[in-house]
Amino acid sequence: QDAAGKRQAVREVLARLPSLADNPDELIKTLEAFVQNYPEHPLAPEFTKAVSMGPHWRAVQAWRLLVGAWQGQLRVTEGQAALARQMQMEDYMKQYAGGPAGRFAKDYRAYLASASAAFADGRLIGLAKVKEVLNHVVFTPALRMIRVQGGRTYYFLQKDLKEGRINDRVVNYVFRYMTSTAPAFEDMTVATMMIEEGPVPAPQTIFAAAALARLDQFRGPGWETFYLELAATAQEQKGMDPVLVGQVLQLLLGFAANTTPGATDAIKHWENQIVSENLDFVAWLNPHNPGAEKARARMEQILKSMGSLKSAAADVRKSLDSMFASVSAYAAVGIVLNSPGPIQFGQTPPDGKAYVLWGKPGEAPGFIEIGSVQGGKFTSARDSVAPYPKGSPVFIRVSK
């Protein structure tokens, strides 16, 4: 009678296990009790091995609940959401840093830290400052330029341009050109025959118009590469003075370094290269300043060494897309038991590939594909002996 009673008790425990698959705490408790009550049973050593993955089962469940609450929206576009999720990720990492989602959780926490810094005051940092700079007189639509033979360039305001005429024929331009951003001016007369280009709008005014339009249209999405893309636009603006490009990049890269996930070190390196040139003291507006010519040559070398900022921004976007695509959430739907079949389900599972979470001692566990589920039926993926023990939960990947 005792033997029959034990057999009946064992059958009842085994029959109940599939319904506990998605309840890691209760599953661990039940498996441990089974080992304690029936140490001589062939499944006891199997269950002991299985329970070693118990903390990781909890990590899988916690991750699924966490990601599920975000409803698949992993990108954040404002500060409060970033801060709230950052706190959630801190709590998760304290408990489950070594779990199956640990690597992504670490990367996502860094992403959220960038978002929190980017929106520290409730809006993207630097917007007002960049607008202020781009509304300076050297970026306004009224600024014109003339480039003369020999390479010198003169910048002036439209109102300060006068044409000189002889017999109704334009033979020279008379204007006041800017020598500093103060602004300060000097008078100049240039014969038409000496002009290589102009008068035309100064190239930086074209850049500024496009940049200001983007600043006005910004609402949150795309913040991850916003400043890096603006910097790329400045870098690619044809005809813009290299010193002015450097000054603009110093401003934009300063903000980009704190708001571009995964690219901080590279951006800070570029920013530091420019900062070391002390461009704020270069009289780039004055075509007769020899120091400006030297600074232009150095900046041209630095800009070339940086490579394409447009490509750098594309790499950041690609890296983020890859990170978000790698997010996986898994739901436990059954138990490995091999009686009567290899898998016992607690309820009808969704279709999909089936996995078991397993790893050697001292190694991070991973999901091992063991087969697939179709119409509630399990089909094994391999005939070889599995390294994972009986009593292990069976997981199906679910949507984010």
Contacts in CASP RR format, 6 or more apart in sequence:
PFRMAT RR
TARGET T0000
AUTHOR 0000-0000-0000
METHOD contacts of the structure
MODEL  1
QDAAGKRQAVREVLARLPSLADNPDELIKTLEAFVQNYPEHPLAPEFTKA
VSMGPHWRAVQAWRLLVGAWQGQLRVTEGQAALARQMQMEDYMKQYAGGP
AGRFAKDYRAYLASASAAFADGRLIGLAKVKEVLNHVVFTPALRMIRVQG
GRTYYFLQKDLKEGRINDRVVNYVFRYMTSTAPAFEDMTVATMMIEEGPV
PAPQTIFAAAALARLDQFRGPGWETFYLELAATAQEQKGMDPVLVGQVLQ
LLLGFAANTTPGATDAIKHWENQIVSENLDFVAWLNPHNPGAEKARARME
QILKSMGSLKSAAADVRKSLDSMFASVSAYAAVGIVLNSPGPIQFGQTPP
DGKAYVLWGKPGEAPGFIEIGSVQGGKFTSARDSVAPYPKGSPVFIRVSK
6 38 0 8 1.000
9 37 0 8 1.000
10 34 0 8 1.000
10 38 0 8 1.000
10 41 0 8 1.000
13 30 0 8 1.000
13 34 0 8 1.000
14 43 0 8 1.000
14 337 0 8 1.000
14 339 0 8 1.000
16 30 0 8 1.000
17 27 0 8 1.000
17 30 0 8 1.000
17 31 0 8 1.000
17 335 0 8 1.000
17 337 0 8 1.000
17 344 0 8 1.000
17 391 0 8 1.000
18 334 0 8 1.000
18 335 0 8 1.000
18 337 0 8 1.000
18 344 0 8 1.000
18 345 0 8 1.000
18 346 0 8 1.000
19 346 0 8 1.000
19 347 0 8 1.000
20 26 0 8 1.000
20 27 0 8 1.000
20 30 0 8 1.000
20 335 0 8 1.000
21 27 0 8 1.000
21 332 0 8 1.000
21 333 0 8 1.000
21 334 0 8 1.000
21 335 0 8 1.000
21 346 0 8 1.000
21 393 0 8 1.000
21 394 0 8 1.000
22 61 0 8 1.000
22 331 0 8 1.000
22 332 0 8 1.000
22 333 0 8 1.000
22 393 0 8 1.000
24 54 0 8 1.000
24 57 0 8 1.000
24 58 0 8 1.000
24 60 0 8 1.000
24 61 0 8 1.000
24 332 0 8 1.000
24 393 0 8 1.000
25 58 0 8 1.000
27 57 0 8 1.000
27 393 0 8 1.000
28 51 0 8 1.000
28 54 0 8 1.000
28 57 0 8 1.000
31 47 0 8 1.000
31 50 0 8 1.000
31 51 0 8 1.000
31 391 0 8 1.000
32 47 0 8 1.000
32 51 0 8 1.000
34 41 0 8 1.000
34 43 0 8 1.000
34 44 0 8 1.000
34 47 0 8 1.000
35 44 0 8 1.000
35 47 0 8 1.000
35 48 0 8 1.000
35 51 0 8 1.000
38 44 0 8 1.000
43 390 0 8 1.000
43 391 0 8 1.000
45 389 0 8 1.000
46 389 0 8 1.000
46 390 0 8 1.000
46 391 0 8 1.000
47 389 0 8 1.000
47 390 0 8 1.000
47 391 0 8 1.000
49 389 0 8 1.000
50 388 0 8 1.000
50 389 0 8 1.000
50 390 0 8 1.000
50 391 0 8 1.000
50 392 0 8 1.000
52 361 0 8 1.000
53 357 0 8 1.000
53 358 0 8 1.000
53 359 0 8 1.000
53 365 0 8 1.000
53 392 0 8 1.000
55 96 0 8 1.000
55 99 0 8 1.000
56 96 0 8 1.000
56 99 0 8 1.000
56 100 0 8 1.000
56 357 0 8 1.000
56 365 0 8 1.000
57 332 0 8 1.000
57 357 0 8 1.000
57 393 0 8 1.000
58 95 0 8 1.000
58 96 0 8 1.000
59 95 0 8 1.000
59 96 0 8 1.000
59 98 0 8 1.000
59 99 0 8 1.000
59 100 0 8 1.000
59 101 0 8 1.000
59 102 0 8 1.000
60 100 0 8 1.000
60 101 0 8 1.000
60 330 0 8 1.000
60 332 0 8 1.000
60 357 0 8 1.000
60 395 0 8 1.000
61 332 0 8 1.000
62 92 0 8 1.000
62 95 0 8 1.000
62 96 0 8 1.000
63 92 0 8 1.000
63 96 0 8 1.000
63 100 0 8 1.000
63 101 0 8 1.000
63 105 0 8 1.000
63 329 0 8 1.000
64 329 0 8 1.000
64 330 0 8 1.000
64 331 0 8 1.000
64 398 0 8 1.000
66 88 0 8 1.000
66 92 0 8 1.000
67 74 0 8 1.000
67 327 0 8 1.000
67 329 0 8 1.000
67 400 0 8 1.000
68 329 0 8 1.000
68 400 0 8 1.000
70 85 0 8 1.000
70 400 0 8 1.000
72 399 0 8 1.000
72 400 0 8 1.000
74 108 0 8 1.000
74 324 0 8 1.000
74 327 0 8 1.000
74 400 0 8 1.000
75 221 0 8 1.000
75 320 0 8 1.000
75 324 0 8 1.000
76 82 0 8 1.000
76 85 0 8 1.000
76 112 0 8 1.000
76 115 0 8 1.000
77 219 0 8 1.000
77 220 0 8 1.000
77 221 0 8 1.000
77 222 0 8 1.000
77 223 0 8 1.000
78 119 0 8 1.000
78 122 0 8 1.000
78 220 0 8 1.000
79 115 0 8 1.000
79 116 0 8 1.000
79 118 0 8 1.000
79 119 0 8 1.000
79 120 0 8 1.000
79 122 0 8 1.000
80 122 0 8 1.000
82 112 0 8 1.000
82 115 0 8 1.000
82 116 0 8 1.000
82 118 0 8 1.000
82 119 0 8 1.000
83 116 0 8 1.000
85 112 0 8 1.000
86 109 0 8 1.000
86 112 0 8 1.000
86 113 0 8 1.000
86 115 0 8 1.000
86 116 0 8 1.000
89 105 0 8 1.000
89 108 0 8 1.000
89 109 0 8 1.000
89 112 0 8 1.000
90 109 0 8 1.000
92 105 0 8 1.000
93 102 0 8 1.000
93 105 0 8 1.000
93 106 0 8 1.000
93 109 0 8 1.000
96 102 0 8 1.000
96 105 0 8 1.000
97 105 0 8 1.000
97 106 0 8 1.000
98 364 0 8 1.000
99 364 0 8 1.000
99 365 0 8 1.000
100 330 0 8 1.000
100 357 0 8 1.000
100 364 0 8 1.000
100 365 0 8 1.000
100 366 0 8 1.000
100 367 0 8 1.000
101 328 0 8 1.000
104 323 0 8 1.000
104 326 0 8 1.000
104 327 0 8 1.000
107 323 0 8 1.000
108 323 0 8 1.000
108 327 0 8 1.000
110 261 0 8 1.000
110 262 0 8 1.000
111 261 0 8 1.000
111 320 0 8 1.000
111 323 0 8 1.000
114 224 0 8 1.000
114 258 0 8 1.000
114 259 0 8 1.000
114 260 0 8 1.000
114 261 0 8 1.000
114 262 0 8 1.000
114 264 0 8 1.000
115 223 0 8 1.000
115 261 0 8 1.000
117 125 0 8 1.000
117 258 0 8 1.000
117 259 0 8 1.000
118 124 0 8 1.000
118 125 0 8 1.000
118 223 0 8 1.000
118 258 0 8 1.000
118 259 0 8 1.000
119 125 0 8 1.000
119 223 0 8 1.000
124 218 0 8 1.000
124 220 0 8 1.000
124 223 0 8 1.000
124 226 0 8 1.000
124 259 0 8 1.000
125 255 0 8 1.000
125 258 0 8 1.000
125 259 0 8 1.000
126 255 0 8 1.000
127 215 0 8 1.000
127 218 0 8 1.000
129 251 0 8 1.000
129 255 0 8 1.000
130 211 0 8 1.000
130 215 0 8 1.000
130 230 0 8 1.000
130 251 0 8 1.000
130 252 0 8 1.000
130 255 0 8 1.000
131 212 0 8 1.000
131 215 0 8 1.000
133 139 0 8 1.000
133 248 0 8 1.000
133 251 0 8 1.000
134 208 0 8 1.000
134 211 0 8 1.000
134 212 0 8 1.000
134 215 0 8 1.000
135 212 0 8 1.000
136 181 0 8 1.000
137 143 0 8 1.000
137 157 0 8 1.000
137 178 0 8 1.000
137 181 0 8 1.000
137 183 0 8 1.000
138 155 0 8 1.000
138 178 0 8 1.000
138 181 0 8 1.000
138 202 0 8 1.000
138 204 0 8 1.000
138 244 0 8 1.000
138 285 0 8 1.000
139 204 0 8 1.000
139 205 0 8 1.000
139 207 0 8 1.000
139 208 0 8 1.000
140 205 0 8 1.000
140 208 0 8 1.000
141 201 0 8 1.000
141 205 0 8 1.000
141 209 0 8 1.000
142 157 0 8 1.000
142 158 0 8 1.000
142 159 0 8 1.000
143 155 0 8 1.000
143 156 0 8 1.000
143 157 0 8 1.000
143 158 0 8 1.000
143 201 0 8 1.000
143 202 0 8 1.000
143 204 0 8 1.000
143 205 0 8 1.000
144 155 0 8 1.000
144 156 0 8 1.000
144 157 0 8 1.000
144 158 0 8 1.000
144 161 0 8 1.000
144 198 0 8 1.000
144 199 0 8 1.000
144 200 0 8 1.000
144 201 0 8 1.000
144 202 0 8 1.000
145 153 0 8 1.000
145 154 0 8 1.000
145 155 0 8 1.000
145 156 0 8 1.000
145 197 0 8 1.000
145 198 0 8 1.000
145 199 0 8 1.000
145 200 0 8 1.000
145 201 0 8 1.000
145 202 0 8 1.000
145 203 0 8 1.000
146 153 0 8 1.000
146 154 0 8 1.000
146 156 0 8 1.000
146 173 0 8 1.000
146 175 0 8 1.000
146 190 0 8 1.000
146 195 0 8 1.000
146 197 0 8 1.000
146 198 0 8 1.000
146 199 0 8 1.000
147 153 0 8 1.000
147 154 0 8 1.000
147 195 0 8 1.000
147 196 0 8 1.000
147 197 0 8 1.000
147 198 0 8 1.000
148 154 0 8 1.000
148 190 0 8 1.000
148 194 0 8 1.000
148 195 0 8 1.000
148 196 0 8 1.000
149 194 0 8 1.000
149 195 0 8 1.000
149 196 0 8 1.000
150 196 0 8 1.000
151 196 0 8 1.000
152 287 0 8 1.000
152 288 0 8 1.000
153 241 0 8 1.000
153 287 0 8 1.000
154 175 0 8 1.000
154 177 0 8 1.000
154 188 0 8 1.000
154 190 0 8 1.000
154 287 0 8 1.000
155 177 0 8 1.000
155 178 0 8 1.000
155 202 0 8 1.000
155 285 0 8 1.000
156 175 0 8 1.000
156 176 0 8 1.000
156 177 0 8 1.000
156 178 0 8 1.000
156 188 0 8 1.000
156 199 0 8 1.000
157 176 0 8 1.000
157 178 0 8 1.000
160 175 0 8 1.000
160 176 0 8 1.000
160 177 0 8 1.000
160 185 0 8 1.000
161 173 0 8 1.000
161 174 0 8 1.000
161 175 0 8 1.000
161 199 0 8 1.000
162 173 0 8 1.000
162 174 0 8 1.000
162 175 0 8 1.000
163 170 0 8 1.000
163 172 0 8 1.000
163 173 0 8 1.000
163 174 0 8 1.000
164 170 0 8 1.000
164 171 0 8 1.000
164 172 0 8 1.000
164 173 0 8 1.000
164 174 0 8 1.000
165 171 0 8 1.000
170 192 0 8 1.000
171 191 0 8 1.000
171 192 0 8 1.000
172 189 0 8 1.000
172 190 0 8 1.000
172 191 0 8 1.000
172 192 0 8 1.000
173 189 0 8 1.000
173 190 0 8 1.000
173 192 0 8 1.000
173 195 0 8 1.000
173 199 0 8 1.000
174 187 0 8 1.000
174 188 0 8 1.000
174 189 0 8 1.000
175 187 0 8 1.000
175 188 0 8 1.000
175 190 0 8 1.000
176 185 0 8 1.000
176 186 0 8 1.000
176 187 0 8 1.000
176 188 0 8 1.000
177 185 0 8 1.000
177 186 0 8 1.000
177 188 0 8 1.000
177 285 0 8 1.000
177 287 0 8 1.000
178 184 0 8 1.000
178 185 0 8 1.000
178 285 0 8 1.000
179 185 0 8 1.000
179 186 0 8 1.000
179 283 0 8 1.000
179 285 0 8 1.000
179 286 0 8 1.000
180 283 0 8 1.000
180 285 0 8 1.000
180 286 0 8 1.000
181 285 0 8 1.000
203 237 0 8 1.000
203 238 0 8 1.000
203 239 0 8 1.000
203 240 0 8 1.000
204 237 0 8 1.000
204 240 0 8 1.000
204 241 0 8 1.000
204 244 0 8 1.000
204 248 0 8 1.000
206 237 0 8 1.000
207 233 0 8 1.000
207 234 0 8 1.000
207 237 0 8 1.000
207 240 0 8 1.000
207 248 0 8 1.000
210 233 0 8 1.000
211 230 0 8 1.000
211 233 0 8 1.000
211 234 0 8 1.000
214 226 0 8 1.000
214 230 0 8 1.000
218 226 0 8 1.000
223 259 0 8 1.000
224 259 0 8 1.000
224 260 0 8 1.000
224 261 0 8 1.000
224 316 0 8 1.000
224 317 0 8 1.000
224 320 0 8 1.000
225 260 0 8 1.000
225 313 0 8 1.000
225 316 0 8 1.000
225 317 0 8 1.000
226 259 0 8 1.000
227 252 0 8 1.000
227 253 0 8 1.000
227 254 0 8 1.000
227 255 0 8 1.000
227 256 0 8 1.000
227 259 0 8 1.000
227 260 0 8 1.000
228 252 0 8 1.000
228 253 0 8 1.000
228 256 0 8 1.000
228 260 0 8 1.000
228 263 0 8 1.000
228 267 0 8 1.000
228 309 0 8 1.000
228 312 0 8 1.000
228 313 0 8 1.000
228 316 0 8 1.000
229 309 0 8 1.000
229 310 0 8 1.000
229 313 0 8 1.000
230 252 0 8 1.000
231 248 0 8 1.000
231 249 0 8 1.000
231 252 0 8 1.000
231 253 0 8 1.000
231 256 0 8 1.000
231 309 0 8 1.000
232 308 0 8 1.000
232 309 0 8 1.000
232 310 0 8 1.000
232 312 0 8 1.000
232 313 0 8 1.000
234 240 0 8 1.000
234 245 0 8 1.000
234 246 0 8 1.000
234 248 0 8 1.000
234 249 0 8 1.000
234 252 0 8 1.000
235 245 0 8 1.000
235 249 0 8 1.000
235 303 0 8 1.000
235 306 0 8 1.000
235 308 0 8 1.000
235 309 0 8 1.000
235 310 0 8 1.000
236 310 0 8 1.000
237 245 0 8 1.000
241 284 0 8 1.000
241 296 0 8 1.000
242 295 0 8 1.000
242 296 0 8 1.000
242 299 0 8 1.000
242 300 0 8 1.000
242 303 0 8 1.000
243 279 0 8 1.000
243 282 0 8 1.000
243 284 0 8 1.000
243 292 0 8 1.000
243 295 0 8 1.000
243 296 0 8 1.000
243 299 0 8 1.000
244 284 0 8 1.000
245 299 0 8 1.000
245 303 0 8 1.000
246 274 0 8 1.000
246 277 0 8 1.000
246 279 0 8 1.000
246 299 0 8 1.000
246 302 0 8 1.000
246 303 0 8 1.000
247 279 0 8 1.000
247 280 0 8 1.000
249 270 0 8 1.000
249 271 0 8 1.000
249 274 0 8 1.000
250 271 0 8 1.000
250 274 0 8 1.000
250 275 0 8 1.000
250 279 0 8 1.000
253 267 0 8 1.000
253 270 0 8 1.000
253 271 0 8 1.000
253 274 0 8 1.000
254 267 0 8 1.000
254 271 0 8 1.000
256 263 0 8 1.000
256 267 0 8 1.000
257 264 0 8 1.000
257 267 0 8 1.000
257 268 0 8 1.000
257 271 0 8 1.000
258 264 0 8 1.000
260 267 0 8 1.000
260 316 0 8 1.000
261 316 0 8 1.000
261 320 0 8 1.000
262 316 0 8 1.000
262 319 0 8 1.000
263 312 0 8 1.000
263 315 0 8 1.000
263 316 0 8 1.000
266 312 0 8 1.000
270 306 0 8 1.000
273 302 0 8 1.000
273 305 0 8 1.000
273 306 0 8 1.000
274 299 0 8 1.000
274 302 0 8 1.000
277 295 0 8 1.000
277 298 0 8 1.000
277 299 0 8 1.000
277 302 0 8 1.000
279 295 0 8 1.000
279 299 0 8 1.000
282 289 0 8 1.000
282 291 0 8 1.000
282 292 0 8 1.000
282 295 0 8 1.000
283 289 0 8 1.000
283 291 0 8 1.000
283 292 0 8 1.000
284 292 0 8 1.000
284 295 0 8 1.000
284 296 0 8 1.000
286 292 0 8 1.000
327 400 0 8 1.000
328 367 0 8 1.000
328 397 0 8 1.000
328 400 0 8 1.000
329 397 0 8 1.000
329 398 0 8 1.000
329 399 0 8 1.000
329 400 0 8 1.000
330 355 0 8 1.000
330 357 0 8 1.000
330 367 0 8 1.000
330 395 0 8 1.000
330 396 0 8 1.000
330 397 0 8 1.000
330 398 0 8 1.000
331 395 0 8 1.000
331 396 0 8 1.000
331 398 0 8 1.000
332 393 0 8 1.000
332 394 0 8 1.000
332 395 0 8 1.000
333 345 0 8 1.000
333 346 0 8 1.000
333 347 0 8 1.000
333 349 0 8 1.000
333 350 0 8 1.000
333 373 0 8 1.000
333 394 0 8 1.000
333 395 0 8 1.000
333 396 0 8 1.000
334 343 0 8 1.000
334 344 0 8 1.000
334 345 0 8 1.000
334 346 0 8 1.000
334 349 0 8 1.000
334 393 0 8 1.000
334 394 0 8 1.000
335 343 0 8 1.000
335 344 0 8 1.000
335 346 0 8 1.000
335 390 0 8 1.000
335 391 0 8 1.000
335 392 0 8 1.000
335 393 0 8 1.000
335 394 0 8 1.000
336 342 0 8 1.000
336 343 0 8 1.000
336 356 0 8 1.000
336 370 0 8 1.000
336 386 0 8 1.000
336 388 0 8 1.000
336 389 0 8 1.000
336 390 0 8 1.000
336 391 0 8 1.000
336 392 0 8 1.000
336 393 0 8 1.000
336 394 0 8 1.000
337 343 0 8 1.000
337 344 0 8 1.000
337 390 0 8 1.000
337 391 0 8 1.000
338 390 0 8 1.000
341 378 0 8 1.000
342 378 0 8 1.000
342 380 0 8 1.000
343 354 0 8 1.000
343 378 0 8 1.000
343 394 0 8 1.000
345 376 0 8 1.000
345 378 0 8 1.000
345 394 0 8 1.000
348 375 0 8 1.000
348 376 0 8 1.000
349 373 0 8 1.000
349 376 0 8 1.000
349 396 0 8 1.000
350 373 0 8 1.000
350 396 0 8 1.000
350 398 0 8 1.000
351 372 0 8 1.000
351 373 0 8 1.000
351 374 0 8 1.000
351 375 0 8 1.000
351 376 0 8 1.000
352 372 0 8 1.000
352 373 0 8 1.000
352 374 0 8 1.000
352 396 0 8 1.000
352 397 0 8 1.000
353 369 0 8 1.000
353 371 0 8 1.000
353 372 0 8 1.000
353 373 0 8 1.000
353 396 0 8 1.000
353 397 0 8 1.000
354 369 0 8 1.000
354 370 0 8 1.000
354 371 0 8 1.000
354 372 0 8 1.000
354 373 0 8 1.000
354 378 0 8 1.000
354 394 0 8 1.000
354 395 0 8 1.000
354 396 0 8 1.000
355 367 0 8 1.000
355 368 0 8 1.000
355 369 0 8 1.000
355 370 0 8 1.000
355 394 0 8 1.000
355 395 0 8 1.000
355 396 0 8 1.000
355 397 0 8 1.000
356 367 0 8 1.000
356 368 0 8 1.000
356 370 0 8 1.000
356 386 0 8 1.000
356 388 0 8 1.000
356 392 0 8 1.000
356 393 0 8 1.000
356 394 0 8 1.000
356 395 0 8 1.000
357 365 0 8 1.000
357 366 0 8 1.000
357 367 0 8 1.000
357 368 0 8 1.000
357 388 0 8 1.000
357 392 0 8 1.000
357 393 0 8 1.000
357 395 0 8 1.000
358 365 0 8 1.000
358 366 0 8 1.000
358 368 0 8 1.000
358 387 0 8 1.000
358 388 0 8 1.000
358 392 0 8 1.000
359 365 0 8 1.000
359 366 0 8 1.000
359 387 0 8 1.000
367 395 0 8 1.000
368 386 0 8 1.000
368 387 0 8 1.000
368 388 0 8 1.000
369 381 0 8 1.000
370 380 0 8 1.000
370 381 0 8 1.000
370 382 0 8 1.000
370 386 0 8 1.000
370 388 0 8 1.000
370 394 0 8 1.000
371 378 0 8 1.000
371 379 0 8 1.000
371 380 0 8 1.000
371 381 0 8 1.000
371 382 0 8 1.000
372 378 0 8 1.000
372 379 0 8 1.000
372 381 0 8 1.000
373 379 0 8 1.000
373 396 0 8 1.000
378 394 0 8 1.000
END
